[in-house]
Amino acid sequence: MASVYQKQFTIPQDFPMLLKNFTREVLRSQPEDIYAFGASYFSELAADQVKERAENAPLRTATLAEMQPYLLELFLQVRAETL
């Protein structure tokens, strides 16, 4: 029986599928250390999502004012290395 004082949580739309996929991989791999396996699994999943978002992000052209400090720093580094 649920308590009337219990905080209500909303479940993110993708959570059931995420949990199902993780459970399937745990059952398939039978890891000895489920915590390390979970950390690795979710780290790889997050890295894949970051990569996917970066690949789908529109390219933006930087202005000369935005590039000038960066180019100056590169020039000074190369100059210092050649002296």
Phi and psi in radians as a Rosetta constraint file:
Dihedral C 1 N 2 CA 2 C 2 CIRCULARHARMONIC -1.363 0.35
Dihedral N 2 CA 2 C 2 N 3 CIRCULARHARMONIC 2.491 0.35
Dihedral C 2 N 3 CA 3 C 3 CIRCULARHARMONIC -1.420 0.35
Dihedral N 3 CA 3 C 3 N 4 CIRCULARHARMONIC 2.516 0.35
Dihedral C 3 N 4 CA 4 C 4 CIRCULARHARMONIC -1.248 0.35
Dihedral N 4 CA 4 C 4 N 5 CIRCULARHARMONIC -0.260 0.35
Dihedral C 4 N 5 CA 5 C 5 CIRCULARHARMONIC -1.674 0.35
Dihedral N 5 CA 5 C 5 N 6 CIRCULARHARMONIC -0.089 0.35
Dihedral C 5 N 6 CA 6 C 6 CIRCULARHARMONIC -1.230 0.35
Dihedral N 6 CA 6 C 6 N 7 CIRCULARHARMONIC 2.346 0.35
Dihedral C 6 N 7 CA 7 C 7 CIRCULARHARMONIC -1.225 0.35
Dihedral N 7 CA 7 C 7 N 8 CIRCULARHARMONIC 2.358 0.35
Dihedral C 7 N 8 CA 8 C 8 CIRCULARHARMONIC -1.522 0.35
Dihedral N 8 CA 8 C 8 N 9 CIRCULARHARMONIC 2.320 0.35
Dihedral C 8 N 9 CA 9 C 9 CIRCULARHARMONIC -1.988 0.35
Dihedral N 9 CA 9 C 9 N 10 CIRCULARHARMONIC 2.518 0.35
Dihedral C 9 N 10 CA 10 C 10 CIRCULARHARMONIC -1.689 0.35
Dihedral N 10 CA 10 C 10 N 11 CIRCULARHARMONIC 2.430 0.35
Dihedral C 10 N 11 CA 11 C 11 CIRCULARHARMONIC -1.668 0.35
Dihedral N 11 CA 11 C 11 N 12 CIRCULARHARMONIC 2.168 0.35
Dihedral C 11 N 12 CA 12 C 12 CIRCULARHARMONIC -1.004 0.35
Dihedral N 12 CA 12 C 12 N 13 CIRCULARHARMONIC 2.556 0.35
Dihedral C 12 N 13 CA 13 C 13 CIRCULARHARMONIC -0.991 0.35
Dihedral N 13 CA 13 C 13 N 14 CIRCULARHARMONIC -0.690 0.35
Dihedral C 13 N 14 CA 14 C 14 CIRCULARHARMONIC -1.498 0.35
Dihedral N 14 CA 14 C 14 N 15 CIRCULARHARMONIC -0.108 0.35
Dihedral C 14 N 15 CA 15 C 15 CIRCULARHARMONIC -1.072 0.35
Dihedral N 15 CA 15 C 15 N 16 CIRCULARHARMONIC -0.798 0.35
Dihedral C 15 N 16 CA 16 C 16 CIRCULARHARMONIC -1.021 0.35
Dihedral N 16 CA 16 C 16 N 17 CIRCULARHARMONIC -0.725 0.35
Dihedral C 16 N 17 CA 17 C 17 CIRCULARHARMONIC -1.207 0.35
Dihedral N 17 CA 17 C 17 N 18 CIRCULARHARMONIC -0.670 0.35
Dihedral C 17 N 18 CA 18 C 18 CIRCULARHARMONIC -1.057 0.35
Dihedral N 18 CA 18 C 18 N 19 CIRCULARHARMONIC -0.809 0.35
Dihedral C 18 N 19 CA 19 C 19 CIRCULARHARMONIC -1.152 0.35
Dihedral N 19 CA 19 C 19 N 20 CIRCULARHARMONIC -0.690 0.35
Dihedral C 19 N 20 CA 20 C 20 CIRCULARHARMONIC -1.110 0.35
Dihedral N 20 CA 20 C 20 N 21 CIRCULARHARMONIC -0.781 0.35
Dihedral C 20 N 21 CA 21 C 21 CIRCULARHARMONIC -1.112 0.35
Dihedral N 21 CA 21 C 21 N 22 CIRCULARHARMONIC -0.731 0.35
Dihedral C 21 N 22 CA 22 C 22 CIRCULARHARMONIC -1.111 0.35
Dihedral N 22 CA 22 C 22 N 23 CIRCULARHARMONIC -0.782 0.35
Dihedral C 22 N 23 CA 23 C 23 CIRCULARHARMONIC -1.051 0.35
Dihedral N 23 CA 23 C 23 N 24 CIRCULARHARMONIC -0.748 0.35
Dihedral C 23 N 24 CA 24 C 24 CIRCULARHARMONIC -1.051 0.35
Dihedral N 24 CA 24 C 24 N 25 CIRCULARHARMONIC -0.753 0.35
Dihedral C 24 N 25 CA 25 C 25 CIRCULARHARMONIC -1.190 0.35
Dihedral N 25 CA 25 C 25 N 26 CIRCULARHARMONIC -0.622 0.35
Dihedral C 25 N 26 CA 26 C 26 CIRCULARHARMONIC -1.124 0.35
Dihedral N 26 CA 26 C 26 N 27 CIRCULARHARMONIC -0.809 0.35
Dihedral C 26 N 27 CA 27 C 27 CIRCULARHARMONIC -1.156 0.35
Dihedral N 27 CA 27 C 27 N 28 CIRCULARHARMONIC -0.618 0.35
Dihedral C 27 N 28 CA 28 C 28 CIRCULARHARMONIC -1.238 0.35
Dihedral N 28 CA 28 C 28 N 29 CIRCULARHARMONIC -0.734 0.35
Dihedral C 28 N 29 CA 29 C 29 CIRCULARHARMONIC -1.505 0.35
Dihedral N 29 CA 29 C 29 N 30 CIRCULARHARMONIC -0.471 0.35
Dihedral C 29 N 30 CA 30 C 30 CIRCULARHARMONIC 0.851 0.35
Dihedral N 30 CA 30 C 30 N 31 CIRCULARHARMONIC 0.997 0.35
Dihedral C 30 N 31 CA 31 C 31 CIRCULARHARMONIC -1.218 0.35
Dihedral N 31 CA 31 C 31 N 32 CIRCULARHARMONIC 2.568 0.35
Dihedral C 31 N 32 CA 32 C 32 CIRCULARHARMONIC -1.272 0.35
Dihedral N 32 CA 32 C 32 N 33 CIRCULARHARMONIC -0.628 0.35
Dihedral C 32 N 33 CA 33 C 33 CIRCULARHARMONIC -1.994 0.35
Dihedral N 33 CA 33 C 33 N 34 CIRCULARHARMONIC 1.655 0.35
Dihedral C 33 N 34 CA 34 C 34 CIRCULARHARMONIC -1.162 0.35
Dihedral N 34 CA 34 C 34 N 35 CIRCULARHARMONIC -0.496 0.35
Dihedral C 34 N 35 CA 35 C 35 CIRCULARHARMONIC -1.219 0.35
Dihedral N 35 CA 35 C 35 N 36 CIRCULARHARMONIC -0.773 0.35
Dihedral C 35 N 36 CA 36 C 36 CIRCULARHARMONIC -1.146 0.35
Dihedral N 36 CA 36 C 36 N 37 CIRCULARHARMONIC -0.709 0.35
Dihedral C 36 N 37 CA 37 C 37 CIRCULARHARMONIC -1.070 0.35
Dihedral N 37 CA 37 C 37 N 38 CIRCULARHARMONIC -0.803 0.35
Dihedral C 37 N 38 CA 38 C 38 CIRCULARHARMONIC -1.095 0.35
Dihedral N 38 CA 38 C 38 N 39 CIRCULARHARMONIC -0.733 0.35
Dihedral C 38 N 39 CA 39 C 39 CIRCULARHARMONIC -1.069 0.35
Dihedral N 39 CA 39 C 39 N 40 CIRCULARHARMONIC -0.773 0.35
Dihedral C 39 N 40 CA 40 C 40 CIRCULARHARMONIC -1.153 0.35
Dihedral N 40 CA 40 C 40 N 41 CIRCULARHARMONIC -0.784 0.35
Dihedral C 40 N 41 CA 41 C 41 CIRCULARHARMONIC -1.028 0.35
Dihedral N 41 CA 41 C 41 N 42 CIRCULARHARMONIC -0.871 0.35
Dihedral C 41 N 42 CA 42 C 42 CIRCULARHARMONIC -1.302 0.35
Dihedral N 42 CA 42 C 42 N 43 CIRCULARHARMONIC -0.517 0.35
Dihedral C 42 N 43 CA 43 C 43 CIRCULARHARMONIC -1.122 0.35
Dihedral N 43 CA 43 C 43 N 44 CIRCULARHARMONIC -0.782 0.35
Dihedral C 43 N 44 CA 44 C 44 CIRCULARHARMONIC -1.134 0.35
Dihedral N 44 CA 44 C 44 N 45 CIRCULARHARMONIC -0.692 0.35
Dihedral C 44 N 45 CA 45 C 45 CIRCULARHARMONIC -1.097 0.35
Dihedral N 45 CA 45 C 45 N 46 CIRCULARHARMONIC -0.768 0.35
Dihedral C 45 N 46 CA 46 C 46 CIRCULARHARMONIC -1.140 0.35
Dihedral N 46 CA 46 C 46 N 47 CIRCULARHARMONIC -0.737 0.35
Dihedral C 46 N 47 CA 47 C 47 CIRCULARHARMONIC -1.087 0.35
Dihedral N 47 CA 47 C 47 N 48 CIRCULARHARMONIC -0.711 0.35
Dihedral C 47 N 48 CA 48 C 48 CIRCULARHARMONIC -1.092 0.35
Dihedral N 48 CA 48 C 48 N 49 CIRCULARHARMONIC -0.696 0.35
Dihedral C 48 N 49 CA 49 C 49 CIRCULARHARMONIC -1.194 0.35
Dihedral N 49 CA 49 C 49 N 50 CIRCULARHARMONIC -0.691 0.35
Dihedral C 49 N 50 CA 50 C 50 CIRCULARHARMONIC -1.093 0.35
Dihedral N 50 CA 50 C 50 N 51 CIRCULARHARMONIC -0.785 0.35
Dihedral C 50 N 51 CA 51 C 51 CIRCULARHARMONIC -1.080 0.35
Dihedral N 51 CA 51 C 51 N 52 CIRCULARHARMONIC -0.775 0.35
Dihedral C 51 N 52 CA 52 C 52 CIRCULARHARMONIC -1.087 0.35
Dihedral N 52 CA 52 C 52 N 53 CIRCULARHARMONIC -0.744 0.35
Dihedral C 52 N 53 CA 53 C 53 CIRCULARHARMONIC -1.140 0.35
Dihedral N 53 CA 53 C 53 N 54 CIRCULARHARMONIC -0.676 0.35
Dihedral C 53 N 54 CA 54 C 54 CIRCULARHARMONIC -1.152 0.35
Dihedral N 54 CA 54 C 54 N 55 CIRCULARHARMONIC -0.678 0.35
Dihedral C 54 N 55 CA 55 C 55 CIRCULARHARMONIC -1.194 0.35
Dihedral N 55 CA 55 C 55 N 56 CIRCULARHARMONIC -0.528 0.35
Dihedral C 55 N 56 CA 56 C 56 CIRCULARHARMONIC -1.625 0.35
Dihedral N 56 CA 56 C 56 N 57 CIRCULARHARMONIC -0.100 0.35
Dihedral C 56 N 57 CA 57 C 57 CIRCULARHARMONIC -1.296 0.35
Dihedral N 57 CA 57 C 57 N 58 CIRCULARHARMONIC 2.433 0.35
Dihedral C 57 N 58 CA 58 C 58 CIRCULARHARMONIC -1.210 0.35
Dihedral N 58 CA 58 C 58 N 59 CIRCULARHARMONIC 2.499 0.35
Dihedral C 58 N 59 CA 59 C 59 CIRCULARHARMONIC -1.325 0.35
Dihedral N 59 CA 59 C 59 N 60 CIRCULARHARMONIC 2.519 0.35
Dihedral C 59 N 60 CA 60 C 60 CIRCULARHARMONIC -2.158 0.35
Dihedral N 60 CA 60 C 60 N 61 CIRCULARHARMONIC 2.408 0.35
Dihedral C 60 N 61 CA 61 C 61 CIRCULARHARMONIC -1.521 0.35
Dihedral N 61 CA 61 C 61 N 62 CIRCULARHARMONIC 2.232 0.35
Dihedral C 61 N 62 CA 62 C 62 CIRCULARHARMONIC -1.422 0.35
Dihedral N 62 CA 62 C 62 N 63 CIRCULARHARMONIC 2.584 0.35
Dihedral C 62 N 63 CA 63 C 63 CIRCULARHARMONIC -1.430 0.35
Dihedral N 63 CA 63 C 63 N 64 CIRCULARHARMONIC 2.853 0.35
Dihedral C 63 N 64 CA 64 C 64 CIRCULARHARMONIC -1.044 0.35
Dihedral N 64 CA 64 C 64 N 65 CIRCULARHARMONIC -0.673 0.35
Dihedral C 64 N 65 CA 65 C 65 CIRCULARHARMONIC -1.110 0.35
Dihedral N 65 CA 65 C 65 N 66 CIRCULARHARMONIC -0.613 0.35
Dihedral C 65 N 66 CA 66 C 66 CIRCULARHARMONIC -1.292 0.35
Dihedral N 66 CA 66 C 66 N 67 CIRCULARHARMONIC -0.598 0.35
Dihedral C 66 N 67 CA 67 C 67 CIRCULARHARMONIC -1.465 0.35
Dihedral N 67 CA 67 C 67 N 68 CIRCULARHARMONIC -0.445 0.35
Dihedral C 67 N 68 CA 68 C 68 CIRCULARHARMONIC -0.960 0.35
Dihedral N 68 CA 68 C 68 N 69 CIRCULARHARMONIC -0.854 0.35
Dihedral C 68 N 69 CA 69 C 69 CIRCULARHARMONIC -1.092 0.35
Dihedral N 69 CA 69 C 69 N 70 CIRCULARHARMONIC -0.662 0.35
Dihedral C 69 N 70 CA 70 C 70 CIRCULARHARMONIC -1.136 0.35
Dihedral N 70 CA 70 C 70 N 71 CIRCULARHARMONIC -0.818 0.35
Dihedral C 70 N 71 CA 71 C 71 CIRCULARHARMONIC -1.135 0.35
Dihedral N 71 CA 71 C 71 N 72 CIRCULARHARMONIC -0.688 0.35
Dihedral C 71 N 72 CA 72 C 72 CIRCULARHARMONIC -1.084 0.35
Dihedral N 72 CA 72 C 72 N 73 CIRCULARHARMONIC -0.755 0.35
Dihedral C 72 N 73 CA 73 C 73 CIRCULARHARMONIC -1.095 0.35
Dihedral N 73 CA 73 C 73 N 74 CIRCULARHARMONIC -0.749 0.35
Dihedral C 73 N 74 CA 74 C 74 CIRCULARHARMONIC -1.091 0.35
Dihedral N 74 CA 74 C 74 N 75 CIRCULARHARMONIC -0.773 0.35
Dihedral C 74 N 75 CA 75 C 75 CIRCULARHARMONIC -1.041 0.35
Dihedral N 75 CA 75 C 75 N 76 CIRCULARHARMONIC -0.788 0.35
Dihedral C 75 N 76 CA 76 C 76 CIRCULARHARMONIC -1.151 0.35
Dihedral N 76 CA 76 C 76 N 77 CIRCULARHARMONIC -0.628 0.35
Dihedral C 76 N 77 CA 77 C 77 CIRCULARHARMONIC -1.146 0.35
Dihedral N 77 CA 77 C 77 N 78 CIRCULARHARMONIC -0.811 0.35
Dihedral C 77 N 78 CA 78 C 78 CIRCULARHARMONIC -1.136 0.35
Dihedral N 78 CA 78 C 78 N 79 CIRCULARHARMONIC -0.713 0.35
Dihedral C 78 N 79 CA 79 C 79 CIRCULARHARMONIC -1.081 0.35
Dihedral N 79 CA 79 C 79 N 80 CIRCULARHARMONIC -0.751 0.35
Dihedral C 79 N 80 CA 80 C 80 CIRCULARHARMONIC -1.146 0.35
Dihedral N 80 CA 80 C 80 N 81 CIRCULARHARMONIC -0.608 0.35
Dihedral C 80 N 81 CA 81 C 81 CIRCULARHARMONIC -1.259 0.35
Dihedral N 81 CA 81 C 81 N 82 CIRCULARHARMONIC -0.472 0.35
Dihedral C 81 N 82 CA 82 C 82 CIRCULARHARMONIC -1.594 0.35
Dihedral N 82 CA 82 C 82 N 83 CIRCULARHARMONIC -0.188 0.35
